[in-house]
Amino acid sequence: MKGSRIRKKTRPIRVGKGGMGGDFPVSIQSMTNLPIENIEGTVRQINALYKKGASFVRLAVKGIESVTYLKKIIASVEVPLIADIHFNYKIAVESIKAGVSKIRINPGNIGDAGKVREVVKAARDYSVPIRIGVNGGSIDRKKYPEGTPADLVESAIDQIRILEEMDFHEIAVSIKSSDPFLTIEANRLLSLARDYPIHVGLTEAGYGLSCMVQSSIVIGHLLMLGIGDTIRVSMTGDPVDEIAVACKILETTGDITPALRIVACPTCGRTDEDLDLRMLAEEIEKECNDRFSSRLAETGRTLTVAVMGCEVNGPGEASEADLGIAGAGKGHMILFARSGKIGRIKSCDALAALIKEVEKILPSPPAPLPK
């Protein structure tokens, strides 16, 4: 599946060996939720996030003493780390020196101009970009009592100007709120106002289904408008769960080309009562990934497999699938491809028959190395 949206070209910044904005792909990031003092657990969590697809991981660095733990964590992982810092400019400076790839601060809350200059000097010396983060719940309500989208943007620009006046432009910006409409409009206005890379997400989005739906609407909407260079699904609970949702969002917007895509109908009264279509779809997805993941990746395209409940929604509605099966009643299914119907098979043989057809259309596996 290929997206047709046009992404806004933003100013590129380097983050470790990767980056954001410019021609860098839209990236996924998350944040650890363990105390930084728990080095072993934090490293394990970072590695799990990286393995699932996170390009960057953020950590809360609460005090100067935390930098000692931060150094050990940096030395133990491959993924670029972002230090999340509030109020104390020294923590930002020492985190930069410790080797983080990016810092997240609000210049206005870490001290006077002299202290901000110290952070900017360190960031410039070590080629570390700064992310400015503004949340709907943390703006200055005396200055911005309404809390409108324009207020959030102006609050962010207040912070941006502090760095711009010091001739520092290696900046990423995020504006988040728990209100989806507010977040979308604020990011749209920010995109018009500046060309810095934008980190998009919905803050305090909750957990489970509620978080998935709300985050998908906000992040997906902005990406479809061409806005967004890195995303985070902020989910209460295990941060590793965020990555699956983020990957699915980017697959849907065309920013990630999935190796395998399963198309399945919701079923209806025409579906054979004994046919558990969901279980069959899950088995096919697992079997294809287990057997063919590396070979699928080599193709550079998406293999689409349709699992349909009946012939009405089968070869017709799923005609764009590379391969598919559709219920034919009385314990049988139709096996089909883009070229048309392949044959009629027993439902109990559907998985094996489909896997056999996948095998035919994929490149041959590499020959084993001689012993």
C-alpha positions in Angstrom: 0.0 0.0 0.0 1.5 3.3 -1.0 0.5 6.7 0.4 -0.2 9.7 -1.9 0.3 12.5 0.7 2.9 15.1 0.2 5.0 15.5 3.4 6.2 19.0 4.2 10.0 19.4 3.8 11.3 20.5 7.2 14.8 21.5 8.2 16.8 18.3 8.8 18.6 17.6 12.1 21.0 14.9 13.0 20.1 12.6 16.0 22.9 10.1 16.5 23.4 8.1 13.3 19.9 9.0 12.1 17.9 12.1 12.0 14.6 13.9 11.7 13.1 16.2 9.1 14.4 16.7 5.6 14.7 13.5 3.7 14.8 11.3 6.8 11.8 9.0 7.0 9.2 9.5 9.7 10.5 7.8 12.8 9.0 6.2 15.8 10.1 7.0 19.3 9.0 6.1 22.8 10.1 6.8 26.4 11.2 4.5 29.2 9.0 4.3 32.3 11.5 2.9 34.8 13.7 4.9 37.2 17.0 5.6 35.5 18.7 4.1 38.6 17.4 0.7 37.4 20.1 0.4 34.8 19.5 -3.3 33.9 15.7 -2.8 33.5 16.1 0.4 31.6 18.6 -1.2 29.1 16.3 -4.1 28.7 13.3 -1.8 28.0 15.3 0.3 25.5 16.5 -2.8 23.6 12.9 -4.1 23.5 11.7 -0.8 22.1 14.5 -0.8 19.5 13.8 -4.3 18.4 10.1 -3.5 17.9 10.9 -0.5 15.7 11.7 2.6 17.8 14.4 4.8 16.2 14.9 6.9 19.3 14.2 6.4 23.0 13.8 9.2 25.6 14.6 8.9 29.3 13.8 11.2 32.2 17.0 12.5 33.8 15.8 14.0 37.1 19.1 15.1 38.8 22.8 15.6 38.3 23.3 12.2 40.1 21.2 10.6 37.4 23.9 11.4 34.8 26.1 8.6 36.2 23.5 6.1 35.5 22.8 7.7 32.1 26.4 7.1 31.0 26.2 3.4 31.8 22.9 3.1 29.9 24.3 4.9 26.8 27.3 2.6 26.8 25.0 -0.5 26.8 22.6 0.3 23.9 22.7 1.1 20.2 19.6 3.2 19.8 20.1 7.0 20.1 18.9 8.3 23.4 17.1 11.6 24.3 17.4 13.1 27.7 14.2 14.7 29.1 15.2 17.5 31.4 13.3 20.2 33.4 14.4 23.2 35.4 18.2 22.5 35.9 20.5 23.6 33.1 23.4 21.7 34.6 21.6 18.4 34.0 21.2 19.3 30.3 24.9 20.2 30.0 26.1 17.1 31.7 23.7 14.8 29.8 25.1 16.2 26.5 28.6 15.6 27.7 27.6 12.1 28.7 26.7 11.2 25.1 23.0 11.6 24.6 21.9 12.2 21.0 19.3 14.9 21.7 17.8 16.7 24.7 14.3 17.8 25.5 14.0 21.0 27.4 12.0 24.2 27.5 14.6 27.0 27.5 12.3 29.2 29.5 12.2 27.0 32.6 15.9 26.2 33.0 17.1 29.6 34.1 18.3 32.9 32.9 19.9 33.7 29.5 23.4 32.8 30.8 22.3 29.3 31.8 20.5 28.8 28.4 23.7 29.8 26.7 25.6 27.2 28.6 23.2 24.5 27.3 23.4 25.9 23.7 27.2 26.0 23.8 27.3 22.3 24.9 24.7 21.3 22.3 26.7 23.1 19.6 30.0 21.7 20.7 28.7 18.1 20.8 26.3 18.5 17.7 23.3 17.6 19.8 19.9 19.0 18.8 17.3 20.4 21.2 13.6 19.4 21.3 11.3 22.1 22.6 8.1 20.5 24.1 5.0 22.4 24.9 2.0 20.7 26.5 -1.5 22.1 26.8 -1.5 21.6 30.6 1.8 23.4 31.1 1.6 26.7 29.3 1.6 30.0 31.2 -2.1 30.5 31.9 -1.5 34.1 33.0 -0.1 34.9 29.6 -2.3 32.5 27.6 -5.6 32.2 29.6 -7.6 30.8 26.8 -5.3 27.9 25.9 -6.3 28.0 22.2 -4.3 26.3 19.4 -2.8 29.7 18.6 -1.8 30.1 22.3 0.0 26.8 22.3 1.9 27.8 19.1 2.8 31.2 20.4 4.0 29.6 23.7 6.3 27.2 21.6 7.6 30.1 19.5 8.4 32.0 22.7 10.8 29.1 23.5 12.1 28.8 20.0 13.0 32.5 19.8 15.3 32.1 22.9 17.4 29.6 20.9 17.1 31.4 17.6 18.4 34.6 19.2 21.5 32.6 20.1 21.8 31.5 16.5 20.9 27.9 17.4 18.6 26.2 14.9 19.2 22.5 15.5 15.7 22.3 16.9 12.7 19.9 16.9 9.3 21.0 18.3 6.4 19.2 19.8 3.0 20.7 20.8 0.7 18.2 22.5 -2.5 18.3 24.4 -5.0 15.6 25.6 -7.6 17.3 23.3 -7.4 15.8 19.8 -8.9 18.8 18.0 -6.6 21.2 19.9 -3.5 19.1 19.1 -4.3 18.8 15.4 -5.0 22.5 14.9 -2.0 23.7 17.0 0.4 21.5 14.9 -1.1 22.7 11.7 -0.5 26.3 12.8 3.0 25.5 14.0 3.8 23.9 10.6 2.9 27.2 8.9 4.9 29.2 11.3 8.3 27.4 11.3 10.1 24.7 9.3 11.6 22.8 12.2 11.0 19.1 12.4 7.8 18.3 14.3 7.3 15.6 16.9 3.6 14.6 16.8 1.5 12.7 19.3 -1.4 13.0 21.7 -0.4 13.5 25.4 -2.2 11.7 28.2 -4.0 9.5 25.7 -4.8 6.8 28.2 -4.4 3.1 27.7 -5.6 0.3 25.5 -8.3 0.8 22.9 -8.9 4.5 23.9 -5.3 5.4 23.4 -5.0 3.5 20.1 -8.1 5.1 18.6 -7.4 8.7 19.8 -3.7 8.6 18.9 -4.3 7.1 15.5 -6.8 9.8 14.7 -4.5 12.6 15.7 -1.2 11.3 14.4 -2.8 9.8 11.3 -4.6 13.1 10.5 -1.5 15.2 10.9 0.6 12.8 8.8 -2.0 12.8 6.0 -1.7 16.6 6.1 2.0 16.2 5.5 2.9 17.2 9.0 5.1 15.2 11.3 8.7 13.9 11.2 8.7 11.7 14.3 5.8 10.2 16.2 5.1 8.8 19.7 2.0 7.0 20.8 1.8 7.9 24.5 0.2 4.8 26.1 -0.2 4.1 29.8 1.5 0.8 30.6 4.4 -1.0 28.9 5.9 1.4 26.4 6.7 -1.5 24.1 3.0 -1.7 23.3 3.2 1.8 21.8 5.4 0.6 19.0 3.0 -1.8 17.4 0.4 1.0 17.2 2.9 3.5 15.8 4.1 1.0 13.2 0.5 0.3 12.1 -0.2 4.1 11.8 2.9 4.5 9.5 1.9 1.5 7.4 -1.6 3.0 6.9 -0.2 6.4 5.9 2.3 4.8 3.5 5.4 5.8 5.5 6.3 2.2 6.2 6.0 -0.5 3.6 4.9 -3.7 5.5 6.3 -7.0 4.2 2.9 -8.7 4.8 -0.6 -7.3 4.8 -3.6 -9.4 5.8 -7.0 -8.3 4.4 -10.0 -9.9 6.2 -13.7 -9.3 6.0 -15.8 -9.0 9.2 -17.9 -12.0 8.1 -21.7 -12.2 8.0 -24.5 -14.7 7.9 -23.1 -16.1 4.6 -20.0 -17.4 6.3 -19.9 -21.1 7.2 -20.8 -21.4 10.9 -17.8 -23.8 11.5 -15.3 -21.4 9.9 -13.4 -19.3 12.5 -12.1 -16.7 10.1 -10.3 -14.6 12.7 -8.3 -17.6 13.9 -7.5 -18.6 10.4 -6.3 -15.1 9.6 -4.1 -15.0 12.7 -2.6 -18.4 11.8 -1.8 -17.3 8.3 -0.2 -14.1 9.5 1.9 -15.9 12.0 2.9 -18.7 9.6 3.9 -16.3 6.8 5.9 -14.2 9.2 7.6 -17.2 10.8 8.5 -18.8 7.5 9.0 -16.0 5.1 9.9 -12.8 7.0 13.4 -12.4 5.5 12.3 -13.4 2.0 9.3 -11.0 2.2 11.7 -8.2 3.2 13.9 -8.9 0.2 11.0 -8.3 -2.2 10.8 -4.6 -1.2 7.0 -4.7 -1.6 4.0 -5.8 0.4 2.5 -9.2 0.0 -1.2 -8.9 0.4 -3.2 -12.0 1.5 -7.0 -11.9 1.7 -8.9 -14.1 4.1 -12.6 -13.7 3.3 -15.8 -15.3 4.7 -17.6 -16.0 1.4 -17.3 -15.9 -2.4 -19.4 -12.7 -2.5 -16.6 -10.8 -0.6 -13.8 -13.1 -1.9 -12.3 -12.9 -5.4 -14.3 -9.8 -6.2 -13.7 -7.4 -3.4 -10.2 -8.8 -2.6 -9.1 -8.9 -6.3 -6.1 -6.7 -5.6 -4.7 -9.3 -3.1 -1.7 -11.3 -4.3 -3.3 -14.4 -2.8 -6.5 -15.2 -1.0 -9.0 -17.7 0.3 -12.8 -17.3 0.6 -15.4 -19.5 2.2 -17.4 -21.6 -0.2 -19.7 -23.3 2.3 -20.0 -26.9 3.4 -16.4 -27.0 4.8 -14.8 -25.7 1.6 -13.0 -22.6 0.5 -11.9 -21.0 -2.8 -8.2 -20.4 -3.3 -7.5 -17.5 -5.6 -4.8 -15.1 -6.8 -4.8 -11.9 -9.0 -4.9 -14.2 -12.0 -8.2 -15.7 -10.8 -9.5 -18.8 -9.1 -6.8 -21.4 -8.4 -9.1 -24.1 -7.0 -11.5 -25.4 -4.4 -10.0 -26.8 -1.2 -11.2 -28.1 2.1 -11.3 -25.5 4.9 -9.1 -27.6 7.1 -6.4 -27.5 4.3 -6.6 -23.8 3.7 -3.5 -22.8 5.7 -1.3 -25.4 4.1 -2.6 -24.6 0.6 -2.1 -20.9 1.0 1.4 -21.3 2.4 2.2 -23.5 -0.6 1.1 -20.7 -3.0 3.1 -18.1 -1.1 6.2 -20.3 -1.5 5.7 -20.3 -5.3 5.6 -16.5 -5.7 8.5 -15.6 -3.3 12.2 -15.6 -4.4 13.9 -18.8 -3.6 15.7 -18.9 -0.3 19.5 -18.6 -0.5 21.5 -21.8 -0.8 23.1 -23.0 2.5 26.7 -22.2 2.9 29.1 -25.1 2.4 30.2 -26.8 5.6 
